[in-house]
Amino acid sequence: MVHGRLILVNLNASLELSKEQIEFAYPKSTQTIEIETFVKAGEIDIDLLVKPYYLEPSGKAADKVYALLRESMR
């Protein structure tokens, strides 16, 4: 059972995390994508559009989920 973890910050200091803090930092993985909100195109900084970013499915089951997401956003 993990009660906490001591992390060495430097030679003179350390930080102890509680079990709850560790669990919050590493939430359980699910097979869902939660979309919180959409923004208008004008609200996006143009510098963020210089380089394209892609989401990519991981595993065979994810292909179907991402296809559904893609089609719902058309």
N, C-alpha and C positions, 0 to 999 in steps of 0.2 A: 504494500500500500504506500502510495506517495503522499507525504504530508506537505511537502514543499521542496523547493530546490534553491540552493545557494549558488549565486552566479558571481564570479570574480569580475569586478569592474576594472580594477587595476591592483597594483601591489598593496595599496593601502586601504582599499574599500571593496566591499562586497554588497550584494543585494539579495535579499531572500524573498522569493515569490511564494505566495500561498497556493494551495491546490486549486482554489477558485480562480486565481489570476492566471495560472497555467492553462486551465480549461477554457477560460475566456479567450486567451491568445491563440489556442488551437481548437476551434469549434469542430464538432463532429461533421464529417462529410455527408452530404446528402446528394441525391440525384435530381435536385431542383435548382432552378435559377429564379431568383426573386428580383423582379424589376420594380424598383421603388418609384421611379418617376421618369418622365420624358422631358426633354428641354427643347426649346425652339432653336432652329439652326443658327439664328443670329446671336444666341447666347454662348455659342462655342467659340473659344479663342482660335483664330485662324492658324496660329502656330501649331496647334494640336493636329491639324489636318495635313501638314506637310508630309508626314510619314504615315502610311496606312497601318492599322492594327487589326488583327484578326482573332476571333475566337475559334478554337478548333476542338472538335469532339475528341474524347479520349475513350477508346473502347467501342465495341460494336453496339452496345445498348445506347451509347450517347449519340450515334449517328441519327437515330430516329428523333430524339429529343431536339437536336439542333435543326433538323429539317423542319420540324414543327415550329420552332421559334422563327426560323427564316421565313417560312410561309406566312406566319401570323404578322410579321412586320412589313410585308409587301403592301 
